Amino acid sequence: MSRSQRGAAEPVTRLMPLAGTVPLAALVSGCSASPMSYLSTEGPAADPVTLMGWGFTAIAAATTLIISGLLLWAVVRHRPLRLPEARETMERGGNGLKWIYVGTLVSTPVLFGMAVWMVAATAAVIAPGRPTALTIQVIGHQWWWELRYLDHQKNQSFIGANEIHVPAGVPVKLELMSADVIHSFWIPKLSGKMDLVPGQLNETWIEASHEGEYRGQCAEFCGAQHANMVLLLVADNAAAFEAWWNAHAQPQGQVADAVSHGRDLFMKHCGECHTVDGTAAKGKDGPNLTHVASRRKIGANIYPNKRGHLGGWIADAPTMKPRVRMPAMAEKLPGGDLIAVLDYVQSLH
Amino acid sequence: MQTPRLERVPRFASPQDVAGLEARLERLFEPTHGLRAWLGTVDHKKLGVLYIVTAFVFLLAGGIEALVLRVQLAFPSQRLLSPEAYNQLFTMHGMTMIFLYSLPVLSGIAIYVWPLMLGARDLAFPRLNALTYWTYLFSGLFLYSTLPIGLSPNAGWFNYVPLSAQPYNPGPGIDVFALGMVLLGFSTTGSSINFIATLARLRAPGMSINRMPILVWGTVTASVGNLFMLPAVSLCFFLLHLDRNYGMHVYSGYGGGPLLWQHIFWFFGHPWVYALVLPAMGIASDGLPTFCRRPLVGYTFVALSTVATMMIGYGVWTHHMFATGLSPMANSLIGAASITIAIPSAIGVFAWIATIWTGRPVITTAFLHFAAMIFLFVAGGVTGVMTAAVALDWQLHDTYFVVAHLHYVLLGINLFPVLGGIYYWFPKMSGRMLDETLGKIGFWLSFIGFNIAFFPMHLLGLLGMPRRIYTYETGLGWDRINLVITVGAFLLALGIAVFLFNVARSLRHGRVAGNDPWGGGSLEWSTTSPPPAYNFAVIPFVASRHPLWENALDEGPQRSVVRRGFVLDAGKETAGTTLLDGMPYTIVRIADETYVPLALAVAITLFFVALLFKALWIAAACIIAMIALTGAWMWPRAELGQRRAVRHE
């Protein structure tokens, strides 16, 4: 890859100061505060497109300015006539057709050039230039993301949710599917969208050039909580990713006796919908909660994974995320039981 | 060459030469009074006004919905609306603006203006005109019927399956949407047929097709387009209804899969957006020359690029589906085809600018709206090229960038020229001028408000805000822009309010207009304001594109004749002419007032209501009623010459 990889990053950075010249860009104080912005991107699946985006924006802005300048000039170059006297004036002056000939002759080659650029940039991001390291299946649910990590060399696989971990600097293959309605996978800093269509397998790829956290969110309207179907991608260096993988490929180990009451309650009340690998909880309707305590956020990345939020979520998720499928558990888990389950869930590192 | 089949040769005279002509026409055409005059009317002027007023009521409804949405989004994490309420409101907003305002308002203007521009006394099928109005009104009420009980459609105006399928959306909202769309399809199909037949037969003698106003080109292009695209939307919605209620499995895995819906819907949906703008561009193409004191530059180019836009528009529907996993080859071809549409669009833009450049502008409120349209069309067009670029669209798709683009083109090339057109033709319709000072205040409020509301949406899209989200968290760089947008939306609404106030005030207090307040060039300005029920006392003869400017332009020996013409007073009659050359061909009769179209519209609507409740016996009864009413409609009538013995030759 690459041609696109090498070619793209630099001109994009060079063009960045242009953002300051667009008056409205001043409204937002810099792009760094915009984790969803694709005015600058950080992966080879996005960078050639970002360059094209800046190029097309420049052409679009120039076209609009030139044409509206001509329009304004056309209006003000005459002393305007006034009614009702104007009704007497009538003439067919000037060679107006020249405008159409020149205008079309100038704009057509520009449009042709844009079409060529479009095909080239699209071709540059269709596939990674080198073999992918691993495959992650992303399965959309109303309103969360199921993630299946597959490593064919190690013949390992395990399931996570909502928080994708990838090694930085390496292309990763994504297989996109849906369990219910159409969703769309989108992490703007890393790549464009690809839909998750039920009954259809869509493939795409992604690569984070640098370590870091990247925000994404569902981009195809999918019902009541479309707005809160957030995705988080964590790109680690090779060693950290290896460690993360090894920890997460293991089922959940034994838990301390202190939380065994909470574990039993969890198996009874939560296991129908949630899975914790290595336990009796094998439900498939909700996110897999193996190692859930290590995730950064809950509720499809809308609340921090802190004790207060987590407890609130277990007690009354529908208030925190209206129409969510998870029922309020407060009645089934009165007082101490809720705390016990919370202790257990927080122990799932 | 068709043989003329005039059953008699009408007199060629001026109205003054024929004793009692206008009084006789008055008696023939003048409507009865009271309720029948509206419920039974077949007069294109009344129906045109009904269409326009109804469309503006829906515009207000959709606008209020938009303002509520904007209040919800003004600040992050607001809880003014529940997600369900937000989703219903944005769906209703889109559906209202796209289906119940944009096309009907253009139909209304065309229904009013066409016969006057063409030198005819009505559309080709006056009773069909009444039927299509009533079905439009009833389908709008049908589509709004579940809003008061909070069960409106909630899956967006393009209503993707499986989100709109029964398992994920069991309420009545989607069925109301599906059946309402089929019902509305009856109306749009009927009005399209009416426009095409009118163009083919009712142009004044001498108005060959290269002399038609551009509005006529735009409307007829949209109408022919509608006849090809509407079956797709009616089919896809009707199949959805069957899928949801009778287990047809059209869009589930057993049948076609979810992308089948998208293909059929956009096969309709993309050409549809051109149908929403081409007639409006025609309004500007006819209005601008009047305010530039010269004919339109490049008439032939503009007319042909209108047709070309529609035709290319049929080949680009999957540019709404770039992210669904179609092959790169398919995507690139459609992307390139979509970019091609910029060429006919550019032709129109340069023709308009050249018209202003080589003319002498008269800066009226109408002119300002048309000039604003040119600017907004360019600004919305260039972003259309950006979203046509496949890989770039993978980023732009379903963000506020697309919301910005579609509002620039739809408001820019529909709402602004429509408002301009109303400023232009209101004097003709009402006999009074709209106030120019109020008009300019309203224009600047709405133009500035529009740009404050929609320009920042481009940036919001580039900063990654997806469309159709009911809320967003702070810290994403979206907060301030959203607040600005909401302020702009209210400014725009204020501009529209000033326009409506102006209309209400001017209806009573406006300056009296006279026949031709602007010095227009087409036939509508030759008759009185408002026009008599029969439009023209004699049918004029047309010798150029601008029958009323020939003396001023003085470009040739030929002159149109508008003060004299065919005297057609043996009944409600108008002249029928040939398709290409506009040669006199036959005498067309116009139906009298009748309640049959209204009754038929009621029966059709009840049929769909019965389907909604799955009351199939009532639906069957409605079908019988429809057949009976169609029989009453088709029953031979003396005034239409259907009861004379046919002479075989």
Contacts between the chains, C-beta under 8 A, distances in Angstrom:
chain1	res1	chain2	res2	distance
A	24	B	455	6.8
A	24	B	456	5.9
A	24	B	459	5.2
A	25	B	459	6.7
A	27	B	456	6.9
A	27	B	459	7.0
A	27	B	480	5.8
A	27	B	481	5.8
A	27	B	484	7.0
A	28	B	459	7.1
A	28	B	463	6.5
A	28	B	477	4.9
A	28	B	480	7.2
A	28	B	481	6.9
A	31	B	463	7.6
A	31	B	477	7.5
A	33	B	475	7.5
A	33	B	477	4.8
A	34	B	463	4.6
A	34	B	464	6.7
A	34	B	476	6.2
A	34	B	477	3.3
A	34	B	478	7.8
A	35	B	464	7.7
A	35	B	475	7.9
A	35	B	476	6.3
A	35	B	477	7.9
A	36	B	463	6.2
A	36	B	464	2.6
A	36	B	465	7.0
A	36	B	476	5.6
A	36	B	477	7.7
A	37	B	462	6.5
A	37	B	463	4.5
A	37	B	464	5.4
A	37	B	477	6.6
A	38	B	395	4.9
A	38	B	462	6.8
A	38	B	464	6.3
A	39	B	462	5.5
A	39	B	463	7.5
A	46	B	395	7.5
A	48	B	391	7.4
A	49	B	391	4.5
A	49	B	392	5.6
A	49	B	394	7.0
A	49	B	395	6.2
A	50	B	395	7.9
A	52	B	389	6.6
A	52	B	391	6.8
A	52	B	392	5.5
A	53	B	386	7.6
A	53	B	392	5.4
A	53	B	395	6.7
A	53	B	396	8.0
A	53	B	462	7.8
A	56	B	385	7.1
A	56	B	386	4.8
A	56	B	389	6.2
A	56	B	392	6.3
A	57	B	386	7.1
A	59	B	382	7.4
A	60	B	382	3.6
A	60	B	383	6.3
A	60	B	385	6.9
A	60	B	386	6.0
A	61	B	382	7.9
A	63	B	378	6.8
A	63	B	382	5.1
A	64	B	375	8.0
A	64	B	378	5.4
A	64	B	379	5.0
A	64	B	382	5.7
A	67	B	349	6.5
A	67	B	353	7.4
A	67	B	374	7.8
A	67	B	375	7.8
A	67	B	378	4.6
A	68	B	375	5.0
A	68	B	378	6.6
A	68	B	379	7.8
A	70	B	353	5.6
A	70	B	357	7.8
A	71	B	353	5.5
A	71	B	356	7.2
A	71	B	371	6.5
A	71	B	374	5.6
A	71	B	375	6.1
A	73	B	357	7.9
A	74	B	353	5.4
A	74	B	354	8.0
A	74	B	356	4.1
A	74	B	357	4.0
A	74	B	361	7.9
A	75	B	356	6.0
A	75	B	361	5.6
A	75	B	363	7.4
A	75	B	371	6.3
A	77	B	357	7.3
A	78	B	359	8.0
A	78	B	360	5.3
A	78	B	361	6.1
A	80	B	360	7.6
A	80	B	361	5.3
A	80	B	362	6.4
A	80	B	363	4.8
A	81	B	293	6.6
A	81	B	360	5.1
A	81	B	361	7.1
A	81	B	362	4.8
A	82	B	362	7.0
A	83	B	362	6.1
A	83	B	364	7.1
A	83	B	517	7.3
A	83	B	518	7.1
A	83	B	519	8.0
A	84	B	517	7.4
A	84	B	519	7.8
A	86	B	293	6.3
A	86	B	360	7.4
A	86	B	362	4.5
A	86	B	519	6.6
A	87	B	516	7.3
A	87	B	518	6.9
A	87	B	519	3.0
A	88	B	519	7.4
A	88	B	552	7.6
A	89	B	293	4.7
A	89	B	360	5.8
A	89	B	552	8.0
A	90	B	293	5.5
A	90	B	294	7.1
A	90	B	519	7.6
A	90	B	549	5.6
A	90	B	552	3.4
A	90	B	553	5.8
A	91	B	293	7.0
A	91	B	294	6.1
A	91	B	360	7.9
A	91	B	552	7.8
A	91	B	553	7.1
A	92	B	294	5.3
A	92	B	295	5.8
A	92	B	553	5.9
A	92	B	555	7.0
A	93	B	294	6.8
A	93	B	358	5.4
A	93	B	359	7.7
A	94	B	354	7.8
A	94	B	357	6.9
A	94	B	358	3.3
A	95	B	358	7.6
A	96	B	297	3.1
A	96	B	298	6.6
A	96	B	351	7.5
A	96	B	354	3.7
A	96	B	355	6.5
A	96	B	357	7.1
A	96	B	358	4.6
A	97	B	297	6.5
A	97	B	298	5.8
A	97	B	301	8.0
A	97	B	354	7.5
A	98	B	354	7.6
A	99	B	297	6.8
A	99	B	298	8.0
A	99	B	350	4.6
A	99	B	351	7.3
A	99	B	353	6.3
A	99	B	354	3.6
A	99	B	357	6.9
A	100	B	297	7.1
A	100	B	298	4.8
A	100	B	301	5.5
A	100	B	347	5.8
A	100	B	350	4.8
A	100	B	351	5.8
A	100	B	354	6.7
A	102	B	350	7.9
A	103	B	346	5.8
A	103	B	347	7.5
A	103	B	349	7.4
A	103	B	350	3.6
A	104	B	343	6.6
A	104	B	346	5.9
A	104	B	347	6.0
A	104	B	350	7.0
A	107	B	342	6.9
A	107	B	343	7.1
A	107	B	346	4.7
A	108	B	343	5.9
A	111	B	339	5.4
A	111	B	340	7.4
A	111	B	342	5.4
A	111	B	343	6.7
A	111	B	385	7.0
A	114	B	339	6.2
A	114	B	385	6.4
A	114	B	389	6.9
A	115	B	335	7.4
A	115	B	336	4.7
A	115	B	339	5.0
A	117	B	389	7.6
A	118	B	332	7.3
A	118	B	335	5.7
A	118	B	336	7.3
A	118	B	339	7.4
A	118	B	388	7.6
A	118	B	389	3.9
A	118	B	390	6.1
A	118	B	391	7.0
A	118	B	392	7.2
A	119	B	332	5.2
A	119	B	335	7.9
A	119	B	336	7.4
A	121	B	389	7.5
A	121	B	391	5.0
A	121	B	392	7.3
A	122	B	328	6.4
A	122	B	331	7.1
A	122	B	332	6.1
A	122	B	335	7.7
A	122	B	389	7.8
A	122	B	390	4.6
A	122	B	391	4.0
A	123	B	328	7.3
A	124	B	391	7.9
A	125	B	391	5.5
A	126	B	328	5.4
A	142	B	168	7.7
A	180	B	162	7.1
A	180	B	168	6.5
A	181	B	160	7.7
A	181	B	162	5.1
A	181	B	163	4.3
A	181	B	168	5.6
A	182	B	160	5.8
A	182	B	162	7.3
A	182	B	163	6.8
A	182	B	258	6.0
A	184	B	323	6.1
A	184	B	398	6.6
A	186	B	466	7.6
A	188	B	395	6.3
A	188	B	464	4.6
A	191	B	394	7.5
A	192	B	323	7.1
A	192	B	391	6.3
A	192	B	392	7.9
A	192	B	393	7.6
A	192	B	394	2.4
A	192	B	395	4.7
A	192	B	397	7.6
A	193	B	323	4.3
A	193	B	394	5.2
A	193	B	395	7.3
A	193	B	397	5.7
A	193	B	398	6.9
A	194	B	323	5.7
A	194	B	325	6.7
A	194	B	394	7.4
A	195	B	323	5.1
A	195	B	324	4.8
A	195	B	325	6.3
A	197	B	257	7.8
A	197	B	258	5.6
A	197	B	259	6.6
A	197	B	324	6.3
A	197	B	325	6.6
A	198	B	162	6.1
A	198	B	253	7.4
A	198	B	258	6.1
A	199	B	253	4.5
A	199	B	257	5.3
A	199	B	258	6.9
A	200	B	257	6.7
A	200	B	258	7.5
A	200	B	259	7.2
A	200	B	325	6.4
A	202	B	324	7.7
A	202	B	325	3.9
A	215	B	476	7.8
A	217	B	466	6.2
A	218	B	466	7.5
A	219	B	323	7.8
A	219	B	397	7.1
A	219	B	398	4.6
A	219	B	399	7.4
A	219	B	466	5.0
A	220	B	160	7.6
A	220	B	323	7.8
A	220	B	398	6.2
A	221	B	87	8.0
A	221	B	155	7.4
A	221	B	156	5.3
A	221	B	160	7.5
A	221	B	163	7.1
A	221	B	398	7.7
A	221	B	467	7.7
A	221	B	468	4.2
A	222	B	163	6.3
A	223	B	87	7.5
A	223	B	163	5.9
A	223	B	168	6.8
A	224	B	83	4.3
A	224	B	84	5.7
A	224	B	87	6.6
A	225	B	83	6.1
A	226	B	466	7.9
A	226	B	468	6.2
A	226	B	469	6.1
A	226	B	470	7.9
A	227	B	83	6.9
A	227	B	468	8.0
A	227	B	469	3.5
A	227	B	470	5.0
A	227	B	471	5.3
A	227	B	472	6.8
A	228	B	471	7.7
A	302	B	473	7.1
A	322	B	82	5.9
A	322	B	83	5.6
A	322	B	84	7.7
A	323	B	83	6.1
A	323	B	84	6.8
